[in-house]
Amino acid sequence: MAKMTLEELRNLRASKQKSLQKRSIEGKEGQIIIGMGTCGIAAGAKTVLDAFLSELDAKGITNISVTQTGCMGLCHVEPTVEVVVPNMPDVIYGNVDAKVAKQIVQDHLIDHKLVSDHVFDRPAADIYVKDGDK
Amino acid sequence: MAFRNYILVCGGTGCESSRADDIYKNLIAECEAQGVKDEVQIVKTGCFGFCEQGPIVKILPEDSFYVQVKPEDAKELISEHIIKGREVTRLLYNKDKSHKHAQVEEIEFYQKQFRIVLRNCGFIDPEKIDEYIARDGYSALEKVLFDMTPDEIIGELKTSGLRGRGGAGFPTWMKWNFTKMAENDQKFVVCNADEGDPGAYMDRSTLEGDPHTVLEAMTICGKAIGANQGYIYIRAEYPLAIHRLEVAMEQAREYGLLGKDILGSGFDFDIEIRLGAGAFVCGEETALLQSIEGFRGMPQPRPPFPAVKGLWQKPTCINNVETWANIPVIINKGGAWFQKIGTADSHGTKVFALTGKIKNSGLVEVPMGTTLREIVFDVGGGIANGKEFKAVQTGGPSGGVITKENLDTPIDFGGLQKIGSMMGSGGMIVMDEDDCIVDVAKFYLNFTVDESCGKCAPCRIGGRSLLNILEKITNGKGTQRDIDNIHSIGLAMRKGSLCALGQTAPNPILSSLKYFPEEYKAHIEEKRCPAGKCKKLISYSINVDKCIGCTACARKCPVGAISGERKQAHIIDQAACIKCGACLVACKFGAVEVH
């Protein structure tokens, strides 16, 4: 890059700040945990993981970390994804594919609505109580 | 695609020497082999500070803190942690705890720390200017170039109360102000990176982990005092720090953050590196300037101070690495913010290199006013191998010992002076019951005698005489008169030496004499070394009641001084014994005794 002006430096900082922020664990408020046991991977969990990463990036969401875990015990509805964010009940979604992943990002993370067709597990009371609050 | 995991590998000299570079390369290769290279960013950072447990690898966002990692572990880290999402528990720092993640914040070593100087160490890649910029890098420079007058910059430093971190604690704003007020067409900014105290590596780690902060600070100073040229004087023994500085300078020039017309402001500033050849005295500012000019590094009488007549007789503002690293933060967050941290006497934080007989040796940054007890026992985890705490040497060969009684003294410039030590640059060497205080004093004096430039008599002759006296004492030939002589020679050196090297050289002896008079007495009157260190004063023998005749000691003895039949008590031939202590270590039955 050639020599920068003040404005160019500020723009560069702003753009780099975003990518570095992802590395910082401060300010991470929620987690998307993808079941990546053998069953999950066989059912396509890897595509789901990629879909979440690119969708979060596209929507500019930086306060959610994407991690993976082993088999959650719901092998009949793999791939499974657990979403833990503030102000929403903890939910495990099943039968998730790339399309559903996008829907989860939009509905669950942005609009704070459950993607009901794919809710598979979590203590029901948990959902009722929190939903009842709304 | 965005990254989902970040692997931070420590790239400080400590971890590099335990093959961190191979870990870094293996991780990259494994990511490629296992098909996740697009999802994982691997970053080589500066020192994490927790050197005791190195090499360190940290994986985000899980914040898993892996310690003592080997290059062979790379495969498992990728296949288990990255692919399967299972932490590799055997490598986690606090693996015993029941909770899932070893949160870095929960590690005691980090709990009492507060990082200003080391804010970017262990987080950013020091060889990438973009990462520094993303962490508010060069925003202080923006502010200074476009929104502040030189007087405002210096005023901010005055409010902050920042004092020089090189050892003496001179108010930084005054130094800057003197240089600014000196009228001359040419002025210089100098960074003192000639860190030479035994056991100190704060400056090296700062430069290795975050080189841009020093470049930015020096440019800010140039603007404040009206200088266009800076020099970094760094010892040639720091190749990694030099390399990272060179990379940083090149990147800054490319971005127009160094050189002509910085950011279009019309202000020019550039920096050059000068390598020191490892002379301790060149850490003294006037000797350092002589060395930059190409002369033999010898201190000059002050005044005139460098602020008036420094490099090539031009006004020169010289600060230590750690001082520089504080500047951009003070400009960004304001002097008032900085002023609130620490004590009334000393503001901000101090970085210490904690070494010696301590459980968690490493680099720690704590607010001024933290007590020594907190540093040694909370951050440092106490004494290694369950031994008894004896003392801490602060300030390296210029400082003194701090004993158990003074463990609760808040550490700041004034506090340490009051108890006969000094802040120094930040080396902190912990001693336990096995260390002989006379021997330690001798070690430091040996160092200063070696490093004395020989220009002035008090230092050259006084140091040698003191060392001779200590030799005498540790050889069991000391007399009471020697103690009196130590005091009078020490006083003469303090008063008569030209520079701080000679003025402070007697400190280790005088302070140890003050706090451990009984140990000197034991050496002189009873010809005995209580810690069992001074070879001329000790002898090893085998307790016949305890010895089972296992022959372990005889096999370890390098001079064959131990004889005896198997299953019979052994004997040490005192005439042949070289007192190396190998038998003491070898014996599992406590039969070898020191007298």
Contacts between the chains, C-beta under 8 A, distances in Angstrom:
chain1	res1	chain2	res2	distance
A	1	B	254	6.3
A	1	B	255	6.3
A	2	B	254	7.9
A	2	B	256	7.5
A	3	B	254	7.8
A	3	B	255	6.8
A	3	B	256	2.9
A	3	B	259	7.7
A	3	B	261	7.8
A	4	B	255	5.2
A	4	B	256	5.0
A	4	B	257	7.5
A	4	B	263	6.6
A	5	B	256	8.0
A	5	B	263	6.2
A	5	B	264	4.9
A	6	B	142	6.2
A	6	B	145	8.0
A	6	B	146	6.7
A	6	B	263	4.8
A	6	B	264	6.3
A	6	B	265	7.6
A	9	B	133	7.2
A	9	B	138	6.5
A	9	B	142	6.8
A	9	B	255	7.4
A	9	B	257	7.7
A	9	B	263	6.2
A	10	B	142	7.5
A	12	B	130	7.0
A	12	B	133	6.0
A	13	B	133	5.0
A	13	B	134	6.2
A	13	B	136	7.6
A	13	B	137	7.8
A	13	B	138	7.8
A	13	B	139	6.9
A	16	B	130	4.8
A	16	B	131	7.1
A	16	B	133	5.8
A	16	B	134	3.6
A	17	B	134	4.6
A	19	B	134	7.2
A	20	B	124	7.6
A	20	B	131	6.1
A	20	B	134	4.1
A	20	B	135	6.7
A	22	B	2	6.7
A	22	B	3	6.8
A	22	B	6	7.7
A	23	B	6	4.6
A	23	B	41	7.6
A	23	B	43	7.9
A	23	B	60	5.7
A	23	B	123	7.7
A	24	B	60	7.9
A	25	B	60	5.8
A	25	B	61	5.3
A	25	B	63	5.2
A	28	B	61	6.0
A	33	B	85	7.9
A	34	B	85	7.9
A	36	B	83	7.2
A	36	B	84	6.3
A	36	B	85	5.8
A	37	B	84	7.7
A	49	B	4	7.1
A	49	B	39	7.8
A	50	B	1	6.6
A	50	B	39	7.8
A	53	B	1	5.6
A	53	B	2	4.9
A	53	B	3	7.8
A	53	B	4	5.5
A	53	B	39	7.0
A	54	B	1	5.3
A	54	B	2	6.8
A	56	B	2	6.7
A	57	B	1	7.1
A	57	B	2	4.0
A	65	B	61	3.7
A	66	B	4	4.8
A	66	B	61	8.0
A	67	B	4	7.6
A	67	B	61	6.6
A	67	B	62	6.1
A	67	B	85	6.1
A	68	B	83	7.8
A	68	B	84	7.1
A	68	B	85	3.4
A	69	B	85	4.6
A	69	B	86	7.9
A	70	B	84	6.3
A	70	B	85	6.6
A	70	B	86	6.3
